[in-house]
Amino acid sequence: MKEHGYILLLGAITSFFVVLFTMPSLIKVARMKHLVDEPGEQRKVHHRSVPTIGGIIIFASIIFSYSLWFPRAAVINVGGDADYEQMYFAMGAAYLDFKFMLSAMVLLFFIGVKDDIIGFSPVKKLVGHMLVGYILVMMAGIRITDMHGLFGVYDLPDYVSIALSFFVYVVLVNAFNLIDGVDGLAAGIGLIAAVAYGTWLFLAGDVALSLLAFVLAGSLVGFMVFNWHPARIFMGDSGSLIIGAIIAVLAIKVIDHDTTRLPIYLKQIPTPIFAMAVIAYPLVDTLRIFIYRMVRGVSPFAADRNHIHHRLMDMKLGHRKTTLILYLYALVVIGLSLVTRKWHPNIGLMVLGTSAVALAMLPFVWPKRSE
């Protein structure tokens, strides 16, 4: 276990330093080529031109670090021929996951970069998402197959499993794209989710997927050095799409993962509830904004200034306080999943969901500060 921990640490440190040392050059090139986001639109909260292609380095650091430190079967052998064979099989499955995830991330990366630089039509972007979803769900087999008693449901029929997994992927990729509106927000929420999933997977004995989570976490820490207010660069779609896709894969894998090696306090949490608790903020904000837009008769994908972070900014809290409040929100909901772990899954989900929505609505009932 200790040796495995070193692999995760090395992966995170490598991705952190790749971002730290290469991002300044990208910022310089982006400014020279005028690959920047200009202020002016009502929904934008920055007041100066900022480069928008930070996702290029995030993507590069993840691919480089994960490939470099991807564990071998021999590294995770815990002794005995049977254990070795079991671990070898697990590493073979992890290799296949990596193969298909790499293909999906490359496709998403090019979609994001094109959208950041010259724009991308919604129809073409949707086709790209469907293709990525097909790679992950159908070819890689990264699917939710069991609800573990939530709503009285256990094994899912194949068609339900496929449809639900596609839905989770599309929602999460778009959710991380939608919350990328305040300096440090999407990166910080992604960091919290990556560390939470990575720790869970490590304790469950899945070194390969845990490494992916910690490599993502390391790259996001490095990115936040440049994205913390006042931001010197934004991640753009090239970053948010990659983060959303990786978090979606981790969430699905957590839901369907074997829990026999977990400590008792984590084993008691139904995996779907833990997976949803970790990504509660992007899920709740996306659900709320989609409902709000449809009630008003506009497209759920139409950009506006009605996100939770916009409301907190309107309360004159500024970028840093807004971001820290939403970090705290994410951590509180994860903590609630631990508090409710011994409850019936349906009751735990109801309490967790009600609390997450109620906390998210507080800024909208709280009086604004006077000018």
N, C-alpha and C positions, 0 to 999 in steps of 0.2 A: 504493500500500500504506500509506503514511504517513497519507494522508487517511482511509482506511478505519479505521486504528487510532484516530484521533480520535473517530470515530463510536462505536466500542466503549467508549472511555474516557468519553465524555459520557453514554452510556447507563448505564454502571455507576455513575458519580457521581450521576446524576439519581435512580436507584432507591435508592441509599444514603441520600441526603438526604431523600427522601420518607419513608422508614422512620424515619430519625433524628428528624425534626421532628414526625411525626404519631403515633408510637407512644406517647409519654407521655400524650396525650389519650385514646387507646384504653384504656390501662391504668387511667386514672382512671375512665372510664365503666364499664369491666368490673367494677371494684371497687364502684362505686356500685350497679350492677344485680346484683351478686353472681354474675357470670358467671365463676366461679372453680372450680379443681379443689382439692378438700379432701384433706388427707392422711388416712391411716387404713388403706387396703388394704395387704396385705402386699407386693404387687409394687411399690408406689409408693416412690420414694426421696426425695421432698421432705417437709418437716416443717411446712409452713405453706401457707395457701391462696394459690394463684397463678392469675391470669387465664389462660384457655385459648384465646383467640380471636385470637392474634397473626397467624394466617394471613390475616386480613382485610386488614391493611396490606401484607403480602407480596404478596398477589394484586393489590391496587390499585397498588402501586408498579411491578410488572412490566407490567401492562396500560398504565399511563400512560407509562412510560419507553420501552417497546418501540414503542408507537404514535407517540410523539413523535419518536424517532430512527430509525424504520424507513427504510432507505436507498432512494433512488430509483435507477432504472436509470442516469440520467445521472451519478450520483455514482460509480458503479463502472465507468464506461466506461474501458477501458484503451487506447483508440485504434484507429482503423480501423473501417470499416463492418461487417465481418464480426464483429469482436470486440464491437461495440456490439449487433448483433443477438443474438449468443450471450448476452451479459450481460442484455439486455432480456428474453429468454426465461427466463433463470434467475430474474430478479426477479419475473416473472409467476408462476412456480412457487412462489417464496417467499411471494408475496402470498396464493396459494391455501392454502399451509400455514398462514399466519398466520390466515386466515379460519376454517379448521376448528379450529385449535388454540384460538382465542379462544372458539369455541362450546363446545368440550370443557371448557376451563378454567372457564367460567362455570357449567356444569352441575356440575362437580366442586366448585367453590366452594360452591354452595348445599347440596350433599350434606354437605360438611365442616362448614359453619356449623350446619346443623340437627343434625348428630351432636354437635357441641361443646356446643350449648346445651340441647337437649331429648332427644338420642339419636335413633338411626336403626336400624330393624330390619335384621338382616343380609341378609334376602331383598331388601328394597328397595335396600339399598346395592349388592348384587350386580347387580340390574337396572340401577342407575345406571352401574356400571362397564362392563357389557356395552354399554350405549348409548354411553358415551364411547368404548369400544374400537371400536364400529362406526363412529363419526364419524371417528376417527383412521385406522383401518386400511382401511375400505371406502370411505368418502367422500373422505378426504384422500389415500388411497393411500400412507400412511406404513407401509411394509412391508419386511421382510427378504426379498430376492429371490435373494441369492447368498451362499453360505458361503465363497467364495474359497479353495476347496481344503481347508478344514478337514474332517477325516474323509473326504477324497477327494470331497467334495460341492461342486458349483459352483451352477449354476442350480437353483432350487427350483420344483417344481410349484406352481401357484396355491393349491391347497388347503393345501399344507404351509406356504407363505409366509404365508397368512392365519392359520392356526392358530398358527404360531410367533410371529407378531407380536402376536396377541391375548395369548398366554401371557407374552411379555416385558412387555407393558404391565401386565397384572394383577399379575405377580410384583413388578415394580419399584414400583408404586404401594403395594402392601401392604408391601414391604420397608422403604420409607422411613417408613411409618406405624409399623412394628414397632420400628425402632431409635430412635424418638423417646421415650427413656426416661431420659435423663440430660441435665442442662443443657448446651446447646451442641453436643450430639452430632449430631443429624439436620441441623442447620443447617450445621455444619462439614463433615460428609461431603458434603452437597449442594454446598457451596462448592467443595470440592476437585474434585468431579466436574464442576461447571459450568465451572471454570477450565480443567480438562484438556480437556474436549470443546470449549470455546470457542476455546482456543488451536489445537487440531487443525483445527477447521473454518475458522478464520481463515487458517491457513497453507495450507489446501486451496482457499482462494479463495471460501468461502461466507460473505459478510459478514452476510447476513440472519440465518442460524441462529446464527452466532457472536455476533451482537448479543443474541439471545435468551438465550444462555448467560451472557454478561457482565452483562446486566440482572438475571438471576436471582442471579448472584454478588454484585452490588452490594447487592441487597435483603437477601441473607443476611448480608453483613457488617454492614449496619445493624441487622438483627434481633439479631445476636449481641451487640451492645452491651447489649441488654436481656435476652438469654437466657443470657449467660455466668453461671456460678455466683457468687453466689446469684441465680437467675433471677427477674426481675420479671414475666415473662410467658412462656407456652408458645405454640408455634405451633398446636397442636391439629390436628385432621384437616383443617381448612380450609387449613392450611399444608402439612402433609405430603403430602396428596393432590396438590396443585398441584406441589410439588417433584418428587414421584415421576413424575407425568405428563410434565413437561418433560424430566426426565432420561431417561425412556423414549424420548421422541421424538428427543432428541439422540443416544442410543445407537443407535437404529435407523438414523437418518440417517448416522451415522459408518460403520456397517457397509456401507451401500449407496453410499457417496459415491465420487466420482471422486478418485483419489489422484495424478493426474499432476503437480499443482502442489506436492505436499508435498516437504519436504527428504528426502534419501535415507534418513536415519536413522529417519524416521517412515514412509516409504513401505515400508520393509522389514518393518514389523510388520503381520501380517494383521489387517485391520480388525475381525473378530469378536473376536480376542484382545485388542486394545487396548480395545475397547468393554467387554468383560467385566472386564478388569484395573481399569479406572477405577471400576467399581461392585462390586468384589470383596467389600468388607466387608458391605454390605446383602445381597448375594446369598448369601454363605456363612452369615451369621447366620440368614437366613430359612430356607435349606435345612436347616441343623442343627436349628433349633427345630421345624420341621415334622416332620422324621424322629423327633426325640425324643418329640414329643407323640403321633405315630401309634404308635410302639412301645409307649408307655404306655397306648394305647387311648383317648386323649382327642382331642377335635376339634383339628385343626392351628391353628384360629383362636382357641382358648381362651387367655385371658391368663394368664401365670404369671411367675415370677421366674427363668427359666432362660436368658435371653439372655446373650451374652458380656459386655455392660456390667453386668449384674447380678452376674456372677461377679467381675468386677474390683472392683465396689463392695463385695462381700463380703470381698474381700482387704484392705479398709480403705484403698483408694487414694483414695477421695473423688471428687467430680465432676470436678475439674479434671484430675487425673492420669489418671483413666479416659478422659476425652475426648481428652487429648493422646496417650495411648498408641494409641487407635483412629485418630486422625488419622495417626500415624506408620505404623500398619499399612496404611492406604489408600495412603500415598505409597510405601511399600516395594514393594507389589504393582505399582503403576504403574511404578516403577523396574525391576522384574523383567521387565516386558514389553519394555523397551528392551534389557535385557541379552540376552534370548532372541530378539531380532528376526531374527537370521540363521539360526536353527534351523528344522528342518522344523516346519510349523504344528502337527502333532499332538504332537510332542515338546515344543514350546514350551508348548502348552496343558496337557500332562500335568505338566510341571515347575511351571508357574504355578499350576495348580489344587491340586497336592499341597502346594506351599509355602503357599498361602493357607489351606488347611484346617489344615495343621500349626500355623501361627502362631495361628490362631483357637482351636485346642484347647489351646494352652499354658496359659491360665488355669485350665483344668479339671484339669490334672495337677500344677499348681504348688500347693504346700501353702498353705492359708490362714494368715494371721497369727493368732496366739493372741490371745484377748481381753485 
